Amino acid sequence: MTDAMRNKDALRLSVLRMMKSAVKNKEVDKMKALDESEVIAVLNTLVKQRKDSAEQFRNGSRVEMAEKEEAEIKIIEEYLPAAASDADIRRAIDEAIQETAAASVKDMGKVMKATMARLSGKTADGSKVSQLVKEKLS
C-alpha cells in the first residue's frame, strides 16, 4: 500500500484498500483471524464480483466502467496463487471421478467437491471446472 501511495497509483491503492477491508470484514464476521485458504477464498470472491460487474457494464454500454473493473481484477489476481492449468483441472477431475466412482451427471456434486478439494492450493474458476465435469460425466 505504501508503494502505491508513493507512486500515486490511485487505482492500485483503492484496490488494495478494498481487498484489506474485505478480509477484515470476513475476520469480523468469523470473530477470528483468517487462514491463508480463507483469504484466498475472499479474494476469489472479489474477482468473481468484478467479472460479473464488468459483464453487466459491457451489456449496459458502459465500456469505461467495465475496463476499470477488469483493471481491478488484474491487480487482485497478482495477490492470488497461480491459476490451475487445464491439464491440472482435467487430472483432478479424473482422480475425483475414480475416487467417487461417479457414473452419471447425477454424481456431479460429489465430483465437484472432490475436484475443488484437489485444486485447493491453486486458483480455479468454479464455472470452468463445472463445465469440464459435465463434459466428462455426460
Residue pairs with C-beta under 8 A, 6 or more apart in sequence:
1 13
1 16
1 17
1 20
3 9
4 12
4 13
4 16
5 13
11 68
11 71
11 72
11 75
12 75
15 72
15 75
15 76
16 75
18 46
18 72
19 43
19 46
19 76
19 79
22 42
22 43
22 45
22 46
23 34
23 39
23 42
23 43
26 34
26 38
26 42
27 33
27 34
30 38
34 42
37 120
40 80
40 81
40 123
43 76
43 79
43 80
44 80
44 123
46 76
47 73
47 76
47 77
47 80
50 69
50 70
50 72
50 73
50 76
51 69
51 73
53 65
53 66
53 69
54 65
54 66
54 69
54 70
54 73
55 66
57 63
57 65
57 66
57 69
58 66
77 83
77 123
80 123
81 121
81 122
81 123
82 122
82 123
83 122
83 123
83 124
83 125
84 92
84 119
84 122
84 123
84 124
88 119
88 122
89 115
89 119
89 124
89 128
89 129
89 132
90 132
92 115
92 118
92 119
93 111
93 115
93 129
93 132
93 133
93 136
94 136
95 114
95 118
96 102
96 110
96 111
96 114
96 115
96 118
97 111
97 136
97 137
99 114
100 107
100 110
100 111
100 114
102 108
102 110
102 111
102 137
103 137
104 137
105 134
105 137
105 138
107 137
108 130
108 133
108 134
108 137
111 133
111 136
111 137
112 126
112 129
112 130
112 133
115 129
115 133
116 124
116 126
116 129
119 129
